């Protein structure tokens, strides 16, 4: 019986699984949950739970929360994530505009955020901040030259060629093990790096 209840709850929550990180909350999106954390309004009581449990468990949510056009999925955690991002952005912008005392955490955070958001200065600098590393990369002529440049890039947490990190052991969840995986450029498509629009 316990196992059945666990599976039932897990399936019901599956419709509210973690979602991609959007930037704005659609105006029609409610942001207040029920006091218990479980809203029975998300159920579709017209659906037969024995034949279409997904519709029964999520039909109410799906009807009242259409997926915004910009996203492929949408759920409660999308709203939580958006609200958190908006709060973090407000904190960062406040720190950037606070003129806090030199050396204070607020000043450091504010300056770091402001420097990342200064697109004009970034565009003026162009590739100059990474020019030395580009020269080093261009100087690689054989596989014997690779270890040194890879070590340098990895020291800056740039996962060149491979990524190395800790992760849960797939065969024993009580252990954390080293994991090596193929790495890429980071952004989903090369156009993010080459297009200037």
SULKAPE-V376149 format. One line per field, one symbol per residue. ss: DSSP state (A for helix, B for strand, O for the rest). psi: psi as a letter, one per 20 degrees, with the letter a starting at -180 (. if undefined). A space follows every 10 residues. Layout:
ss: ???
psi: ???
This chain:
ss: OAAAAAAAAA AAAAOOOOOO OOOOOOOOOO OOOOOOOOOA AAOOOOOOOO OOAAAAAAAA AAAAOOOOOO OOOOOAAAAA AAAAAAAAAA AAAAAAAOOO OOOOAAAAAA AAAAAAAOAA AAAAAOOAAA AAAAAAAAOO OOAAAAAAAA AAAAAOOOOO OBBBBBBBOO OOOOOBBBBB BBOOOOOOOO AAAAOOO
psi: gggggggggg ghihikrqrr orhqpqhjpq jprqhiiooi iiqniiqohh hmhggghihg ghhimqpqhi qiqpahhggg ggggghgggg gghghhjilr qpiqgggggg ggghhhinhg hghhhcjghj ghhhggghip irhiiggghg ggghhjkomp gqpprqrpph iniiqprqpp rqrahgqiqh hhhhqj.
